[in-house]
Amino acid sequence: MPLSQLLATAGAASVGGQVWKYNRENYFFDIPLKQSAFFQQQNIQLARYGLFREDVRDATAITAERQGTLLVVNTLQLGFSITLFYNQVFFPPTWTNYHFQFDQLFTTSLL
């Protein structure tokens, strides 16, 4: 009986060693694949967030350009309103006078 147990133990050790070597080869084969997949995911995420930043930059550039255009228009409107105010002959209040006063208020509020 001890001889059969010894042979069974030796056989189990031999099979265990072969399984260990098989799994070890697969493990070392999978490591670079998993690492490259992880790095690829990181690169995709970096590119994605780079696109988000570019979109934000474009949106702010458009907003700044539009504000510059509106500043010129509103400055001209304020200048015309002031010119009309100092050259105005004062009449009794009518709807045009209210429109003029509203226009002045609106223009000064935008600047």
PyRosetta script that sets phi, psi and omega in degrees:
from pyrosetta import init, pose_from_sequence

init()
pose = pose_from_sequence("MPLSQLLATAGAASVGGQVWKYNRENYFFDIPLKQSAFFQQQNIQLARYGLFREDVRDATAITAERQGTLLVVNTLQLGFSITLFYNQVFFPPTWTNYHFQFDQLFTTSLL")
pose.set_psi(1, -42.3)
pose.set_omega(1, 178.8)
pose.set_phi(2, -63.0)
pose.set_psi(2, -30.9)
pose.set_omega(2, 179.6)
pose.set_phi(3, -68.7)
pose.set_psi(3, -40.1)
pose.set_omega(3, 179.2)
pose.set_phi(4, -68.1)
pose.set_psi(4, -37.1)
pose.set_omega(4, 176.5)
pose.set_phi(5, -66.0)
pose.set_psi(5, -38.6)
pose.set_omega(5, 179.3)
pose.set_phi(6, -65.4)
pose.set_psi(6, -41.3)
pose.set_omega(6, 178.1)
pose.set_phi(7, -67.9)
pose.set_psi(7, -38.1)
pose.set_omega(7, 178.1)
pose.set_phi(8, -65.5)
pose.set_psi(8, -40.2)
pose.set_omega(8, 179.2)
pose.set_phi(9, -66.5)
pose.set_psi(9, -41.7)
pose.set_omega(9, 178.6)
pose.set_phi(10, -65.1)
pose.set_psi(10, -41.2)
pose.set_omega(10, 177.7)
pose.set_phi(11, -64.3)
pose.set_psi(11, -42.2)
pose.set_omega(11, 178.8)
pose.set_phi(12, -64.5)
pose.set_psi(12, -39.6)
pose.set_omega(12, 178.8)
pose.set_phi(13, -65.8)
pose.set_psi(13, -39.5)
pose.set_omega(13, 179.1)
pose.set_phi(14, -64.5)
pose.set_psi(14, -45.5)
pose.set_omega(14, 178.9)
pose.set_phi(15, -65.8)
pose.set_psi(15, -42.1)
pose.set_omega(15, 178.7)
pose.set_phi(16, -61.4)
pose.set_psi(16, -39.2)
pose.set_omega(16, 177.8)
pose.set_phi(17, -64.8)
pose.set_psi(17, -40.5)
pose.set_omega(17, 178.9)
pose.set_phi(18, -66.9)
pose.set_psi(18, -40.8)
pose.set_omega(18, 177.7)
pose.set_phi(19, -63.8)
pose.set_psi(19, -41.4)
pose.set_omega(19, 179.7)
pose.set_phi(20, -61.5)
pose.set_psi(20, -44.8)
pose.set_omega(20, 178.9)
pose.set_phi(21, -64.7)
pose.set_psi(21, -39.4)
pose.set_omega(21, 179.5)
pose.set_phi(22, -62.8)
pose.set_psi(22, -49.1)
pose.set_omega(22, -179.6)
pose.set_phi(23, -66.1)
pose.set_psi(23, -34.5)
pose.set_omega(23, -179.9)
pose.set_phi(24, -65.4)
pose.set_psi(24, -42.7)
pose.set_omega(24, 177.8)
pose.set_phi(25, -62.5)
pose.set_psi(25, -45.1)
pose.set_omega(25, 178.3)
pose.set_phi(26, -63.8)
pose.set_psi(26, -39.1)
pose.set_omega(26, 179.8)
pose.set_phi(27, -62.4)
pose.set_psi(27, -48.6)
pose.set_omega(27, -179.7)
pose.set_phi(28, -70.6)
pose.set_psi(28, -23.4)
pose.set_omega(28, 174.3)
pose.set_phi(29, -74.5)
pose.set_psi(29, -36.5)
pose.set_omega(29, -176.9)
pose.set_phi(30, -77.3)
pose.set_psi(30, -26.5)
pose.set_omega(30, -176.0)
pose.set_phi(31, -57.7)
pose.set_psi(31, -53.4)
pose.set_omega(31, 179.6)
pose.set_phi(32, -63.4)
pose.set_psi(32, -32.2)
pose.set_omega(32, 178.8)
pose.set_phi(33, -67.0)
pose.set_psi(33, -44.8)
pose.set_omega(33, 178.2)
pose.set_phi(34, -65.1)
pose.set_psi(34, -38.9)
pose.set_omega(34, -179.7)
pose.set_phi(35, -66.2)
pose.set_psi(35, -43.3)
pose.set_omega(35, 179.1)
pose.set_phi(36, -67.6)
pose.set_psi(36, -35.3)
pose.set_omega(36, 176.5)
pose.set_phi(37, -65.3)
pose.set_psi(37, -40.2)
pose.set_omega(37, 178.4)
pose.set_phi(38, -64.6)
pose.set_psi(38, -44.1)
pose.set_omega(38, 179.0)
pose.set_phi(39, -65.3)
pose.set_psi(39, -35.6)
pose.set_omega(39, 177.6)
pose.set_phi(40, -64.9)
pose.set_psi(40, -41.1)
pose.set_omega(40, 176.6)
pose.set_phi(41, -62.7)
pose.set_psi(41, -41.0)
pose.set_omega(41, 178.0)
pose.set_phi(42, -62.4)
pose.set_psi(42, -43.8)
pose.set_omega(42, 179.5)
pose.set_phi(43, -63.7)
pose.set_psi(43, -38.2)
pose.set_omega(43, 177.5)
pose.set_phi(44, -64.7)
pose.set_psi(44, -42.5)
pose.set_omega(44, 179.1)
pose.set_phi(45, -65.9)
pose.set_psi(45, -40.1)
pose.set_omega(45, 177.7)
pose.set_phi(46, -62.8)
pose.set_psi(46, -42.8)
pose.set_omega(46, 178.5)
pose.set_phi(47, -65.2)
pose.set_psi(47, -38.2)
pose.set_omega(47, -180.0)
pose.set_phi(48, -63.7)
pose.set_psi(48, -47.9)
pose.set_omega(48, -179.9)
pose.set_phi(49, -71.1)
pose.set_psi(49, -26.6)
pose.set_omega(49, 172.2)
pose.set_phi(50, -63.5)
pose.set_psi(50, -39.0)
pose.set_omega(50, 176.1)
pose.set_phi(51, -65.7)
pose.set_psi(51, -37.9)
pose.set_omega(51, 176.8)
pose.set_phi(52, -61.3)
pose.set_psi(52, -44.0)
pose.set_omega(52, 179.6)
pose.set_phi(53, -63.4)
pose.set_psi(53, -39.7)
pose.set_omega(53, 179.1)
pose.set_phi(54, -64.3)
pose.set_psi(54, -39.0)
pose.set_omega(54, 177.4)
pose.set_phi(55, -63.3)
pose.set_psi(55, -41.5)
pose.set_omega(55, 178.9)
pose.set_phi(56, -65.0)
pose.set_psi(56, -42.4)
pose.set_omega(56, 177.9)
pose.set_phi(57, -60.5)
pose.set_psi(57, -43.1)
pose.set_omega(57, 179.4)
pose.set_phi(58, -63.5)
pose.set_psi(58, -42.6)
pose.set_omega(58, -179.4)
pose.set_phi(59, -64.5)
pose.set_psi(59, -41.7)
pose.set_omega(59, 179.3)
pose.set_phi(60, -70.1)
pose.set_psi(60, -34.3)
pose.set_omega(60, 177.9)
pose.set_phi(61, -65.7)
pose.set_psi(61, -41.3)
pose.set_omega(61, 178.1)
pose.set_phi(62, -63.8)
pose.set_psi(62, -42.0)
pose.set_omega(62, -179.8)
pose.set_phi(63, -64.4)
pose.set_psi(63, -43.7)
pose.set_omega(63, -179.9)
pose.set_phi(64, -65.2)
pose.set_psi(64, -39.4)
pose.set_omega(64, 178.2)
pose.set_phi(65, -64.9)
pose.set_psi(65, -40.9)
pose.set_omega(65, -180.0)
pose.set_phi(66, -67.9)
pose.set_psi(66, -38.5)
pose.set_omega(66, 177.9)
pose.set_phi(67, -63.6)
pose.set_psi(67, -36.5)
pose.set_omega(67, 176.6)
pose.set_phi(68, -63.1)
pose.set_psi(68, -41.1)
pose.set_omega(68, 177.8)
pose.set_phi(69, -65.7)
pose.set_psi(69, -43.4)
pose.set_omega(69, 179.4)
pose.set_phi(70, -66.4)
pose.set_psi(70, -31.9)
pose.set_omega(70, 178.9)
pose.set_phi(71, -64.0)
pose.set_psi(71, -41.8)
pose.set_omega(71, 178.2)
pose.set_phi(72, -64.3)
pose.set_psi(72, -45.9)
pose.set_omega(72, -179.1)
pose.set_phi(73, -63.3)
pose.set_psi(73, -44.3)
pose.set_omega(73, -178.1)
pose.set_phi(74, -69.8)
pose.set_psi(74, -33.6)
pose.set_omega(74, 176.1)
pose.set_phi(75, -65.0)
pose.set_psi(75, -43.1)
pose.set_omega(75, 176.4)
pose.set_phi(76, -62.5)
pose.set_psi(76, -41.6)
pose.set_omega(76, 179.8)
pose.set_phi(77, -64.4)
pose.set_psi(77, -40.0)
pose.set_omega(77, 177.3)
pose.set_phi(78, -64.9)
pose.set_psi(78, -41.8)
pose.set_omega(78, 178.4)
pose.set_phi(79, -61.6)
pose.set_psi(79, -43.9)
pose.set_omega(79, 178.2)
pose.set_phi(80, -64.3)
pose.set_psi(80, -38.8)
pose.set_omega(80, -179.2)
pose.set_phi(81, -66.1)
pose.set_psi(81, -41.9)
pose.set_omega(81, 179.5)
pose.set_phi(82, -66.7)
pose.set_psi(82, -40.8)
pose.set_omega(82, 177.9)
pose.set_phi(83, -61.1)
pose.set_psi(83, -45.0)
pose.set_omega(83, 178.6)
pose.set_phi(84, -65.4)
pose.set_psi(84, -34.8)
pose.set_omega(84, -179.1)
pose.set_phi(85, -65.7)
pose.set_psi(85, -43.3)
pose.set_omega(85, -178.0)
pose.set_phi(86, -79.4)
pose.set_psi(86, -19.4)
pose.set_omega(86, 177.6)
pose.set_phi(87, -100.9)
pose.set_psi(87, 9.7)
pose.set_omega(87, -173.5)
pose.set_phi(88, -83.5)
pose.set_psi(88, 140.6)
pose.set_omega(88, 169.4)
pose.set_phi(89, -94.3)
pose.set_psi(89, 124.4)
pose.set_omega(89, -173.2)
pose.set_phi(90, -77.6)
pose.set_psi(90, 118.2)
pose.set_omega(90, 177.9)
pose.set_phi(91, -109.1)
pose.set_psi(91, 169.1)
pose.set_omega(91, 174.6)
pose.set_phi(92, -60.8)
pose.set_psi(92, 151.6)
pose.set_omega(92, -176.2)
pose.set_phi(93, -60.7)
pose.set_psi(93, 125.3)
pose.set_omega(93, 175.3)
pose.set_phi(94, -129.4)
pose.set_psi(94, -178.2)
pose.set_omega(94, -179.4)
pose.set_phi(95, -66.7)
pose.set_psi(95, -29.2)
pose.set_omega(95, 178.1)
pose.set_phi(96, -70.5)
pose.set_psi(96, -35.4)
pose.set_omega(96, 177.9)
pose.set_phi(97, -67.9)
pose.set_psi(97, -39.7)
pose.set_omega(97, 176.8)
pose.set_phi(98, -64.2)
pose.set_psi(98, -39.0)
pose.set_omega(98, 177.8)
pose.set_phi(99, -63.4)
pose.set_psi(99, -40.6)
pose.set_omega(99, 179.5)
pose.set_phi(100, -63.7)
pose.set_psi(100, -44.1)
pose.set_omega(100, 180.0)
pose.set_phi(101, -65.6)
pose.set_psi(101, -40.2)
pose.set_omega(101, 177.1)
pose.set_phi(102, -64.0)
pose.set_psi(102, -39.1)
pose.set_omega(102, 178.8)
pose.set_phi(103, -62.7)
pose.set_psi(103, -41.6)
pose.set_omega(103, 177.2)
pose.set_phi(104, -64.8)
pose.set_psi(104, -44.0)
pose.set_omega(104, 179.5)
pose.set_phi(105, -62.8)
pose.set_psi(105, -44.1)
pose.set_omega(105, -179.4)
pose.set_phi(106, -64.5)
pose.set_psi(106, -42.8)
pose.set_omega(106, -178.1)
pose.set_phi(107, -66.5)
pose.set_psi(107, -43.1)
pose.set_omega(107, 179.8)
pose.set_phi(108, -69.8)
pose.set_psi(108, -28.8)
pose.set_omega(108, 178.4)
pose.set_phi(109, -71.8)
pose.set_psi(109, -28.0)
pose.set_omega(109, 179.2)
pose.set_phi(110, -75.1)
pose.set_psi(110, -26.3)
pose.set_omega(110, 179.1)
pose.set_phi(111, -86.7)
pose.dump_pdb("model.pdb")
